[in-house]
Amino acid sequence: MPIYEYTCRDCGHPFETLVRNGTVPACPHCHSQALDKRLSAPAALTSTSAAEAAPMAASPCGACGHPGGPGACHFND
């Protein structure tokens, strides 16, 4: 069931609703079915800096490609 965003042509009320196959959505404010589908924007990452982003998990020994070989990387400090 996808969520769609609409604006009612009769009352101007913007809303979003789940739409099932074979159903016609209606405005929750005035119950009109005269609707315009709005363009939805996908969700985005809200963090603005790399320091706020989630840290990466450490790789198992030997997976980092350190030139000193397995056991020489900084994960073993």
C-alpha positions in Angstrom: 0.0 0.0 0.0 1.8 3.1 -1.2 1.4 6.5 0.6 0.4 9.3 -1.8 0.2 13.0 -1.2 -2.8 15.0 -2.4 -4.4 18.5 -2.4 -8.1 18.7 -2.4 -9.4 20.9 -5.3 -12.6 21.8 -3.3 -11.2 23.0 0.0 -7.4 23.2 -0.7 -6.5 20.8 2.2 -3.1 19.0 1.7 -2.9 15.5 3.0 -1.3 12.1 2.6 -3.1 8.8 2.6 -2.5 5.0 2.0 -4.1 4.0 -1.2 -5.2 0.4 -1.8 -5.8 -1.1 -5.2 -9.3 -0.4 -6.5 -10.0 2.5 -4.0 -10.5 6.1 -4.7 -9.1 8.4 -2.0 -11.1 11.2 -0.5 -10.2 14.4 1.4 -10.3 13.8 5.2 -11.5 17.4 5.7 -14.4 17.7 3.2 -14.7 14.1 1.8 -14.4 15.3 -1.8 -12.8 13.0 -4.3 -11.7 15.9 -6.5 -7.9 15.6 -5.7 -4.6 16.6 -7.3 -1.7 14.3 -6.7 1.3 16.1 -5.3 4.9 15.4 -6.1 6.5 13.6 -3.1 10.1 14.1 -2.1 12.0 11.1 -0.8 13.3 11.1 2.7 16.9 12.4 3.0 19.7 12.0 5.5 19.4 15.0 7.9 23.0 15.0 9.2 25.1 17.8 7.7 28.6 16.7 8.7 30.6 13.5 8.5 31.3 13.8 12.2 27.6 13.4 12.9 27.1 10.4 10.7 27.1 6.9 12.1 30.6 5.5 12.4 31.6 2.6 10.2 32.0 -0.8 11.9 35.5 -2.1 12.0 36.4 -4.8 9.5 37.8 -8.2 10.6 41.6 -8.4 10.7 43.2 -8.6 7.2 40.2 -7.0 5.5 41.5 -3.4 5.5 44.3 -4.0 2.9 47.0 -2.6 5.1 50.4 -3.0 3.3 51.9 -4.6 6.5 49.5 -7.6 6.1 47.0 -9.1 8.6 47.6 -7.9 12.1 49.4 -4.7 11.1 46.4 -2.4 10.8 45.2 0.2 13.3 42.3 -1.9 14.4 44.7 -4.0 16.5 46.0 -1.1 18.6 
